[in-house]
Amino acid sequence: MAATNGNGSTTLLTNSNGVLPHDSPVDAPPPFDISLFRSYLLSLLPPALGALPEELASLFDDEFDERVTRFAAEGGGVIYVVKVKEETEAEDAPPRYYYQLTPQLSYSPSNVTSLALIKRGPTLDPLTPLATQLHILNLFGGDETPYESLHAVVSCGVKPWFDAFVGARGGGKDGDTKMGIPMTKKKFAELELSLLHLQQNVEIPETHLIIHPAIQRAVEQAQASGQRPNISHIPTKLLNDSSFLNTLHGHVNSWIKSIQAVTKLTRDVSSGTASQEINFWLSLERALEGIEAQLRSEEVNMVMECLRNAKRFHATVSFIADTGLNSSTDLVHKYNQLMKDFPLNELLSATDLDKIQESLVLIFGHINRKLKLSPYPIRRALPLVEAISRDFNDQLLRVLTSHRLPYTPYETFDRLLSQTMTIFRTWDDLIKEFTNVAREVTRKRSEKFIPIKVLPAHAKLQERTRYLRDWRKQHEQLAVMTGPTKGLGSVTKEVGGMDMEEEVKEAYEVIKRIDVLDVSVEGTEIWVAAENAYNERVARVENQIIARLRDRLGTARNANEMFRVFSKFNALFVRPKIRGAIQEYQTQLIDSVKEDIKRLHDKFKTQYRFSEAYHMSQMRDLPPIAGAIIWARQIERQLLTYMKRVEDVLGKGWELYAEGQKLQSESTAFRKKLDTRPVFDAWLQDINRRDMAVNGRLFEIVRLRGGGFQLAVNFDPQTITLFKEVRNLLWLNFQVPHIITNMAKDAKRVYPHAVSLMETVRTYGQTLDLVEHNQGIEWLVAEYRNEAQRMVAKGMGIRWDYFVNQYDTARFVPGADGRDNRHIQFVREFASVVSVLQDKTNNVIDLYRDILRAVEDLATCAYTHEAFSELLSKIQAAIDRLNLEGYANLEHWVAELDKRIEEILLQRLTHIIQVWCSEFDRTDDGDTRRDPLPLRDVANKRRAGKGAREEKLVEGNMTVKPIIHEIRIQNQVIFLDPPIEYARSTWIKQLHDWLGVICRLRRIQSSRYEIGLQMQRNLAAETAYTSLLTHFSDNTLERPFTLIELKVQQLKDYVAKWLQFQSLWDLEAEYVFNRLGDSLAHWQQLLTEIKKARSTFDTSETQRSFGVCVVDYEQVQARVNAKYDAWQRDILSRFGVKLGNAMKEMHAAILKARNELEHHSIEGLVGGGSRRF
């Protein structure tokens, strides 16, 4: 192996014996090349430290090689590169730095930053890149304290990297515990928290104002001469020296910065202790007072005078404002109203629980009182209280730990933890008071709303002490029960021979060896493990007890033996495991008791009025109140029996168990509900409140809530059952007042009559409601209603006293029966009259509904005489029945009904006339509902039965079938068959038939059962509805006749055109030719008219429709056409002859004129033309 030395020559590496290395059993490591480390630093430091190449020259000094060699060897583990700031006198000069390489660190304010190079192995290998052999850690300097940088390194670098490694390794919980990983994590957390506390433990920097030497000398000279210093002690030349003034100005600026460093100082109140927050504000006040003392010194006044003398007002005017000294001093002074005399040391120096409780009262009393005076922000007061909670937690833990709780007797233990729980409750009460004060202060200051919530640091300790107290109580109960005084030792030694008392003591020894108040994660795990070990040992004791109990319960022959076993071993049931093991037996018995109690609850919840007992009591004639009291007392007796059985199952003190407590509370509440005294008192109060005496008038008039009045019987229904209630309540040992007893006797005498009257009045009221709801029957039942009202008027003068006195006199005066019996007779007569009114009303309502239904059907029935007659017959039959049964005012009532029928029939007439008009006026173009029969067949049907009525369609619609009129020619005479007058008479007859459907109906009559003079009046009265035709208010009836005349006129006009063709047969040809003469214009006009006239008959149609009538001209069309053709041929031929002769004459005239023109000379034409034209 070869190596290169400094001269560039190559030498072989040999050991001390001159043997090559491969001959040696162990290879010697090669020496480290310094140039590798130098080049590594030159590449690393510029980006890592912001170093300039020229500044790095100071790093490579004479001792560089020696330091690197020692670092690369086994002895050195770390080396530091320190960046140091050079101090210069000139303030405006740019900063300069130099670098040092040192194996030892020393802290200096001039150190800007340090770079730690840490070896990963024992030595540095020159053949391996240095980046894989070195750790690099940047340690920032230049700060006032390094705590923030160190906290960032631990919390953001080392601790997360360790957690990530442990999490990625995925070790189990047990493995981590064995390796101490949780403890390491705890140490990391404590280190992080400690650095954070150091960082927050803000130190107030001391401020020393820099004084220029010239100013210092001038002040000393003035003081030596006993004069007050002023600018006269400074040379005038120096006062005008700009460099001197600039220096003073720079000193003032540095004063402002140093003072601002104090005035703007603050700390995070949420970290650290409460003492740090209190001391911070007190120290800050002292620092500000020191600054104010320096500012009042003669040196500072001299500097200000020099600057004012030189007109440097910019530095002097805003000096105090720039520093913020006055506002900061005022604020700190106000804050210290809270911090001064803060009784926190009372808590920190407390040696027992009483002192801790007293200190809490003092602390929160001070805070609540001073917060109202000091403007200390609530957002800082909340973390301050949380910091006090941390101090409170630490102090409480210190006091409790000093008592060694697991070793203390139970009485002392219970007293200590009870006192601890009291302290915790005191804290909660004080926090509530503080919260109210904080909210009030926030509202008064109009600060931004923040939730007033304090998170106590002692919550876990509070939970642990509560749990520990309950656990020790259970253990103590078990220890007492397994002691020799209970006599259970023999029970357990029979099974397995285990000493139960000793086993419980050994189980408790496990708890003694741990810190029961350690609420950290590790402490909780240790507590859980110890509790599990304790439970394992206690479980063996419980198993022995369970085996014995189950054996005894299993051999029990009935429920009574089970109750005896439960009562004997009831003290053992405090243990959940024992209680759970025999739960099936307890549950079996308790469930049956619960089921019985539940049935009682269900029975009570159904209420007495809905129970079977209520119906049974009605059968036994038990009144409601007495029946309810008997029913409730029966339920109460059953409940007491069931509660006694619960005590047999769970033993004495059964109401202390969770299940027993629930049963006890439920049974107590249930028994309160079962107390019958309030029922009796309420009944008494109700009876006394009411006037139950049987007196007053028989009837009373009651004003209704919605307005109006109603007839009622002046009798309280409760009076009827009063004597029954009194009788039964006396049997139940209730004291009923004598007055109520007398009222009950009176009620017994009169209640039969009262019941009859109330039922009669109720029926009367219901009947009147029926009459009111069925408008139109008042007249018919008026006679019966008047009779009932006469009975009511008669009863208005009768009083209940007559009935009571009648009973008494009937007993002693036998002859008084006939005289006083009229009151009872009135009750019977009144009931009879109202019963007749009710029957008559119900009967007439049924008939009236049938009549109304028939009247309504008149408006919608088919428009046929049969349909109308059937409905009117039903109405007339109902009227005859009313007449036969003798209802009053029937004639007037029927007259009103007839008016309603006339209105409906008039509407039907109006509608049918409109339908007839619309149907009559329909044309063929719009007639889509015509019967599609050929017109020839229609004509044949008409001939077969011309007088047949038109068929009527459903729902009042009609179809007016067209009348066929034929134009015929007979004996060379054209005529219309049938004539136009037949159409008119047919249409009018058809209209009369439609109107006669209603007009011929028979009117309803009210007196068909009457005789005598009524007969003559009936003959004079109208018996049909023909007079409805005179009731039309408009021209409804005139319109159909007008339409008929219009249609007849249209028919006449059209037929007249056909009758003109009669002249084709009547005219002579020579007469026509002579009339025309030789005028070609007349001949041409005639031919044109002949051509036009052919449109009447020369068509493919054989008929002309006028809607309700059709003119058939098929028969005459061909003959007229032939006759017309003959006439047209004759006239056309005669016209041709005339035209030919005229053309010949015209041709001859033209030829003659031409010849004359040809014989004349051109010259003559030209010369003569000028003269002619």
URJO-V549259 format. One record per backbone hydrogen bond with DSSP energy under -1.0 kcal/mol. NH is the residue of the N-H (numbers start at 1). CO is the residue of the C=O. E is the energy in kcal/mol with one decimal. If there is no record, write none. Layout:
NH;CO;E, NH;CO;E
//
This chain:
3;11;-1.7, 5;9;-1.8, 8;5;-1.2, 11;3;-1.8, 13;1;-1.8, 15;19;-1.9, 18;15;-1.9, 23;20;-1.5, 24;21;-1.2, 38;34;-2.3, 39;35;-2.6, 40;36;-2.0, 41;37;-2.3, 42;38;-2.3, 43;39;-1.6, 44;40;-2.0, 45;41;-2.8, 48;44;-2.0, 49;45;-3.0, 50;46;-1.1, 51;45;-1.0, 56;52;-1.2, 58;55;-1.0, 59;56;-1.3, 61;59;-1.6, 64;61;-1.2, 67;63;-2.3, 68;64;-2.5, 69;65;-2.5, 70;66;-2.3, 71;67;-2.2, 72;68;-2.6, 73;69;-1.6, 76;70;-1.3, 79;117;-1.9, 80;102;-2.8, 81;115;-2.5, 82;100;-2.7, 83;113;-3.0, 84;98;-3.2, 85;110;-2.4, 86;96;-3.1, 98;84;-2.5, 100;82;-2.3, 102;80;-2.5, 111;108;-1.8, 112;83;-2.7, 113;83;-1.0, 114;139;-2.7, 115;81;-2.7, 116;137;-3.1, 117;79;-2.9, 118;135;-2.6, 119;77;-2.1, 120;133;-2.5, 124;72;-1.6, 128;125;-1.2, 132;129;-1.2, 133;130;-1.3, 134;130;-1.1, 135;118;-3.8, 137;116;-2.1, 139;114;-3.5, 141;112;-2.2, 150;146;-2.5, 151;147;-2.8, 152;148;-2.1, 153;149;-2.2, 154;150;-2.4, 155;151;-3.0, 156;152;-2.2, 157;153;-1.1, 158;153;-2.3, 159;154;-2.6, 161;157;-1.7, 162;158;-2.3, 163;159;-2.6, 164;160;-2.5, 165;161;-2.0, 166;162;-2.5, 167;163;-2.7, 168;164;-2.5, 169;165;-1.9, 170;166;-1.1, 176;172;-2.2, 177;173;-2.0, 178;174;-2.2, 179;175;-1.9, 181;176;-2.2, 184;180;-2.0, 185;181;-2.6, 186;182;-2.3, 187;183;-2.4, 188;184;-2.6, 189;185;-2.5, 190;186;-2.7, 191;187;-2.8, 192;188;-2.7, 193;189;-2.6, 194;190;-2.7, 195;191;-2.5, 196;192;-2.0, 197;193;-2.4, 198;194;-2.5, 199;195;-2.5, 200;196;-2.4, 201;197;-1.8, 202;200;-2.9, 216;212;-2.4, 217;213;-2.7, 218;214;-2.1, 219;215;-2.2, 220;216;-2.3, 221;217;-2.7, 222;218;-2.2, 223;219;-2.5, 224;220;-2.2, 225;221;-2.1, 227;222;-2.9, 233;230;-1.9, 234;231;-1.5, 239;235;-1.7, 240;236;-1.4, 245;241;-2.3, 246;242;-2.7, 247;243;-2.2, 248;244;-2.3, 249;245;-2.7, 250;246;-2.5, 251;247;-2.4, 252;248;-2.4, 253;249;-2.1, 254;250;-2.2, 255;251;-2.3, 256;252;-2.3, 257;253;-2.1, 258;254;-2.6, 259;255;-2.8, 260;256;-2.7, 261;257;-1.8, 263;259;-2.7, 264;260;-2.3, 265;262;-1.4, 271;268;-1.1, 277;273;-1.3, 278;274;-2.3, 279;275;-3.1, 280;276;-2.0, 281;277;-1.6, 282;278;-1.9, 283;279;-2.9, 284;280;-2.5, 285;281;-1.8, 286;282;-1.8, 287;283;-2.5, 288;284;-2.2, 289;285;-2.1, 290;286;-2.1, 291;287;-2.1, 292;288;-2.3, 293;289;-2.0, 294;290;-2.1, 295;291;-2.4, 296;292;-1.2, 297;294;-1.6, 301;297;-1.8, 302;298;-2.5, 303;299;-2.3, 304;300;-2.3, 305;301;-2.2, 306;302;-2.4, 307;303;-2.2, 308;304;-2.4, 309;305;-2.6, 310;306;-1.6, 311;308;-1.5, 312;307;-3.4, 313;311;-1.4, 317;313;-2.9, 322;318;-2.5, 323;319;-1.7, 324;320;-1.2, 328;324;-1.8, 329;325;-2.8, 330;326;-2.4, 331;327;-2.4, 332;328;-2.7, 333;329;-2.3, 334;330;-2.0, 335;331;-2.6, 336;332;-2.2, 337;334;-1.2, 338;335;-1.7, 339;335;-1.3, 340;336;-2.7, 342;339;-1.5, 344;342;-1.5, 348;344;-2.2, 349;345;-2.2, 350;347;-1.2, 356;352;-1.7, 357;353;-2.3, 358;354;-2.5, 359;355;-2.7, 360;356;-2.0, 361;357;-1.8, 362;358;-2.3, 363;359;-3.1, 364;360;-2.6, 365;361;-2.0, 366;362;-2.5, 367;363;-2.6, 368;364;-2.7, 369;365;-1.8, 370;366;-2.9, 371;367;-2.6, 373;370;-1.2, 374;370;-3.4, 381;377;-1.7, 382;378;-2.2, 384;380;-1.7, 385;381;-2.3, 386;382;-1.9, 387;383;-2.3, 388;384;-2.3, 389;385;-2.1, 390;386;-1.7, 391;387;-2.2, 392;388;-3.0, 393;389;-2.5, 394;390;-2.5, 395;391;-2.7, 396;392;-2.6, 397;393;-2.3, 398;394;-2.1, 399;395;-2.2, 400;396;-2.6, 401;397;-2.3, 402;398;-1.4, 404;401;-1.3, 407;404;-1.6, 408;405;-1.2, 413;409;-3.1, 414;410;-3.2, 415;411;-2.1, 416;412;-2.8, 417;413;-2.5, 418;414;-2.2, 419;415;-2.3, 420;416;-2.3, 421;417;-2.6, 422;418;-1.9, 423;419;-2.1, 424;420;-2.3, 425;421;-2.2, 426;422;-2.4, 427;423;-2.6, 428;424;-2.3, 429;425;-2.5, 430;426;-2.7, 431;427;-2.6, 432;428;-2.0, 433;429;-2.1, 434;430;-2.7, 435;431;-2.7, 436;432;-2.1, 437;433;-2.2, 438;434;-3.0, 439;435;-2.4, 440;436;-2.3, 441;437;-2.9, 442;438;-2.6, 443;439;-2.2, 444;440;-2.3, 445;441;-2.8, 447;442;-1.6, 453;451;-1.3, 462;458;-2.6, 463;459;-2.3, 464;460;-2.4, 465;461;-2.6, 466;462;-2.1, 467;463;-2.4, 468;464;-2.9, 469;465;-2.3, 470;466;-2.0, 471;467;-2.5, 472;468;-2.6, 473;469;-1.9, 474;470;-2.0, 475;471;-2.4, 476;472;-2.5, 477;473;-2.1, 478;474;-2.1, 479;475;-2.7, 480;476;-2.5, 481;477;-2.2, 482;478;-2.0, 486;483;-1.2, 492;488;-1.7, 493;489;-2.4, 494;490;-1.2, 500;498;-1.0, 503;499;-2.1, 504;500;-1.9, 505;501;-1.8, 506;502;-2.4, 507;503;-1.9, 508;504;-1.6, 509;505;-1.3, 512;508;-1.3, 514;511;-1.3, 518;515;-1.3, 524;520;-2.9, 525;521;-2.0, 526;522;-2.5, 527;523;-2.5, 528;524;-2.6, 529;525;-2.4, 530;526;-2.6, 531;527;-2.8, 532;528;-2.3, 533;529;-2.2, 534;530;-2.5, 535;531;-2.7, 536;532;-2.1, 537;533;-1.7, 538;534;-2.5, 539;535;-2.2, 541;537;-1.0, 542;538;-2.6, 543;539;-2.6, 544;540;-1.6, 545;541;-2.1, 546;542;-2.9, 547;543;-2.5, 548;544;-1.9, 549;545;-2.5, 550;546;-3.0, 551;547;-1.8, 552;548;-2.1, 553;549;-3.0, 554;550;-2.5, 555;551;-1.4, 562;558;-1.6, 563;559;-2.3, 564;560;-1.6, 565;561;-2.1, 566;562;-2.5, 567;563;-2.1, 568;564;-1.7, 569;565;-2.2, 572;569;-1.5, 573;570;-1.5, 575;572;-1.4, 579;575;-2.8, 580;576;-2.9, 581;577;-2.2, 582;578;-1.9, 586;582;-2.7, 587;583;-4.6, 588;584;-1.7, 589;585;-2.0, 590;586;-3.8, 591;587;-2.9, 592;588;-1.0, 593;589;-2.1, 594;590;-3.7, 595;591;-2.9, 596;592;-2.2, 597;593;-2.9, 598;594;-3.3, 599;595;-2.3, 600;596;-1.9, 601;597;-2.7, 602;598;-3.1, 603;599;-2.5, 604;600;-2.6, 605;601;-3.2, 606;602;-1.6, 607;604;-1.4, 610;607;-1.1, 611;608;-1.3, 615;611;-1.2, 616;612;-2.5, 617;613;-2.7, 618;614;-1.9, 619;615;-1.9, 620;616;-2.0, 621;618;-1.0, 622;617;-4.1, 627;623;-2.4, 628;624;-2.5, 629;625;-2.1, 630;626;-2.3, 631;627;-2.3, 632;628;-2.4, 633;629;-2.3, 634;630;-1.8, 635;631;-1.7, 636;632;-2.3, 637;633;-2.1, 638;634;-1.9, 639;635;-2.3, 640;636;-2.2, 641;637;-1.6, 642;638;-2.0, 643;639;-2.3, 644;640;-1.8, 645;641;-1.4, 646;642;-1.7, 647;643;-2.0, 648;644;-1.8, 649;645;-1.6, 650;646;-2.7, 651;647;-2.5, 654;651;-1.1, 656;653;-2.1, 661;657;-3.5, 662;658;-1.7, 663;659;-2.1, 664;660;-3.1, 665;661;-2.7, 666;662;-2.4, 667;663;-3.0, 668;664;-2.8, 669;665;-2.5, 670;666;-2.4, 671;667;-2.8, 672;668;-2.0, 673;669;-1.6, 674;670;-1.3, 680;676;-2.0, 681;677;-3.0, 682;678;-2.7, 683;679;-2.1, 684;680;-2.7, 685;681;-2.8, 686;682;-2.3, 687;683;-2.6, 688;684;-2.8, 689;685;-2.2, 690;686;-1.9, 692;690;-1.2, 695;693;-1.3, 698;798;-2.4, 700;712;-2.9, 702;710;-3.3, 704;708;-2.2, 707;704;-1.1, 710;702;-2.1, 712;700;-2.5, 714;698;-1.9, 715;713;-2.4, 719;716;-1.7, 720;717;-1.3, 725;721;-2.3, 726;722;-2.4, 727;723;-1.9, 728;724;-2.2, 729;725;-2.8, 730;726;-2.0, 731;727;-1.3, 732;728;-1.4, 733;730;-1.4, 734;729;-2.4, 741;737;-1.5, 742;738;-2.1, 743;739;-2.1, 744;740;-2.0, 745;741;-1.6, 746;742;-2.0, 747;743;-2.2, 748;744;-1.8, 749;745;-1.1, 750;746;-1.5, 751;747;-1.5, 754;750;-2.1, 755;751;-2.3, 756;752;-1.8, 757;753;-2.5, 758;754;-2.6, 759;755;-2.2, 760;756;-2.2, 761;757;-2.9, 762;758;-2.3, 763;759;-2.3, 764;760;-2.7, 765;761;-2.8, 766;762;-2.4, 767;763;-2.5, 768;764;-2.3, 769;765;-2.1, 770;766;-2.1, 771;767;-2.2, 772;768;-2.4, 773;769;-2.5, 774;770;-1.0, 777;774;-1.3, 781;777;-1.7, 785;781;-2.3, 786;782;-2.4, 787;783;-1.6, 788;784;-1.9, 789;785;-2.3, 790;786;-2.0, 791;787;-1.6, 792;788;-2.0, 793;789;-2.5, 794;790;-1.8, 795;791;-2.0, 796;792;-1.2, 798;795;-1.4, 800;696;-2.7, 804;800;-2.0, 805;801;-3.0, 806;802;-2.1, 807;803;-1.7, 808;804;-1.6, 809;805;-3.0, 810;806;-2.2, 813;809;-3.7, 816;813;-1.5, 817;814;-1.0, 820;816;-1.9, 823;820;-1.1, 825;821;-2.3, 826;822;-2.1, 827;823;-1.5, 828;824;-1.6, 829;825;-2.7, 830;826;-2.9, 831;827;-1.8, 832;828;-2.1, 833;829;-2.7, 834;830;-2.2, 835;831;-1.8, 836;832;-2.2, 837;833;-2.3, 838;834;-2.4, 839;835;-2.4, 840;836;-2.8, 841;837;-2.4, 842;838;-2.5, 843;839;-2.4, 844;840;-2.7, 845;841;-2.2, 846;842;-1.7, 847;843;-2.1, 848;844;-2.9, 849;845;-2.2, 850;846;-1.8, 851;847;-2.5, 852;848;-2.8, 853;849;-2.3, 854;850;-2.2, 855;851;-2.7, 856;852;-2.7, 857;853;-1.8, 858;854;-1.2, 860;857;-1.1, 861;857;-2.0, 864;862;-2.4, 868;864;-2.1, 869;865;-2.2, 870;866;-2.3, 871;867;-1.9, 872;868;-2.4, 873;869;-2.0, 874;870;-1.8, 875;871;-2.1, 876;872;-2.6, 877;873;-2.3, 878;874;-2.1, 879;875;-2.3, 880;876;-2.4, 881;877;-1.8, 882;878;-2.2, 883;879;-2.5, 884;880;-2.4, 885;881;-2.2, 887;882;-1.8, 888;780;-1.1, 893;889;-1.9, 894;890;-2.8, 895;891;-2.1, 896;892;-2.0, 897;893;-1.9, 898;894;-2.8, 899;895;-1.8, 900;896;-1.6, 901;897;-2.1, 902;898;-2.8, 903;899;-2.2, 904;900;-2.0, 905;901;-2.8, 906;902;-2.8, 907;903;-1.9, 908;904;-2.1, 909;905;-2.7, 910;906;-2.8, 911;907;-2.5, 912;908;-2.6, 913;909;-2.5, 914;910;-2.1, 915;911;-2.6, 916;912;-2.8, 917;913;-2.7, 918;914;-2.6, 919;915;-2.5, 920;916;-2.9, 921;917;-2.6, 928;926;-1.3, 938;934;-2.1, 939;935;-2.6, 940;936;-2.0, 941;937;-2.5, 942;938;-2.5, 943;939;-2.2, 944;940;-2.0, 945;941;-2.4, 953;957;-1.7, 957;954;-1.3, 963;1108;-2.1, 965;1110;-3.6, 966;977;-3.6, 967;1112;-2.7, 968;975;-2.8, 970;973;-2.7, 975;968;-2.6, 977;966;-2.8, 984;980;-1.7, 985;981;-2.4, 986;982;-2.4, 987;983;-2.6, 988;984;-2.3, 989;985;-2.1, 990;986;-2.5, 991;987;-2.4, 992;988;-2.3, 993;989;-2.1, 994;990;-2.0, 995;991;-2.4, 996;992;-2.2, 999;995;-2.4, 1000;996;-1.8, 1001;998;-1.9, 1003;1023;-2.8, 1010;1007;-1.1, 1015;1012;-1.5, 1017;1013;-1.3, 1018;1014;-2.1, 1019;1015;-1.6, 1020;1016;-1.2, 1021;1017;-1.2, 1028;1025;-1.5, 1029;1026;-1.9, 1030;1027;-1.5, 1031;1028;-1.7, 1039;1035;-1.6, 1042;1038;-2.1, 1043;1039;-2.3, 1044;1040;-2.0, 1045;1041;-2.2, 1046;1042;-2.3, 1047;1043;-2.4, 1048;1044;-2.5, 1049;1045;-2.4, 1050;1046;-2.1, 1051;1047;-2.0, 1052;1048;-2.4, 1053;1049;-2.4, 1054;1050;-1.9, 1055;1051;-2.5, 1056;1052;-2.1, 1058;1054;-1.0, 1059;1055;-2.1, 1060;1056;-1.1, 1061;1058;-1.3, 1062;1059;-1.5, 1063;1060;-1.9, 1064;1061;-1.5, 1065;1062;-1.1, 1066;1062;-1.4, 1067;1063;-2.4, 1072;1068;-1.4, 1073;1069;-2.7, 1074;1070;-2.6, 1075;1071;-1.9, 1076;1072;-1.9, 1077;1073;-2.1, 1079;1076;-1.0, 1083;1079;-1.9, 1084;1080;-3.0, 1085;1081;-2.4, 1086;1082;-2.2, 1087;1083;-2.3, 1088;1084;-2.0, 1089;1085;-2.3, 1090;1086;-2.8, 1091;1087;-2.2, 1092;1088;-2.1, 1093;1089;-2.7, 1094;1090;-1.1, 1095;1092;-1.7, 1096;1093;-1.4, 1098;1094;-3.6, 1099;1097;-1.9, 1104;1111;-2.6, 1106;1109;-3.5, 1108;1106;-1.4, 1110;963;-3.2, 1111;1104;-3.5, 1112;965;-4.1, 1113;1102;-1.8, 1117;1113;-1.4, 1120;1116;-2.6, 1121;1117;-2.4, 1122;1118;-2.7, 1123;1119;-2.7, 1124;1120;-2.7, 1125;1121;-2.7, 1126;1122;-2.4, 1127;1123;-2.3, 1128;1124;-2.8, 1129;1125;-2.8, 1130;1126;-2.5, 1131;1127;-2.5, 1132;1128;-2.4, 1133;1129;-3.0, 1134;1130;-2.8, 1135;1131;-2.5, 1136;1132;-2.2, 1137;1133;-2.2, 1138;1134;-2.1, 1139;1135;-2.6, 1140;1136;-2.6, 1141;1137;-2.3, 1142;1138;-2.0, 1143;1139;-2.1, 1144;1140;-2.4, 1145;1141;-2.4, 1146;1142;-2.1, 1147;1143;-2.5, 1148;1144;-2.5, 1149;1145;-1.9, 1150;1146;-2.3, 1151;1147;-2.6, 1152;1148;-2.2, 1153;1149;-2.0, 1154;1150;-2.0, 1155;1151;-2.1, 1156;1152;-1.8, 1157;1153;-2.0, 1158;1154;-2.3, 1159;1155;-1.3, 1165;1161;-1.6, 1166;1162;-3.0, 1167;1163;-3.3, 1168;1164;-2.3, 1169;1165;-1.9, 1170;1166;-1.5, 1171;1167;-1.1, 1172;1168;-2.9, 1173;1169;-3.3
//
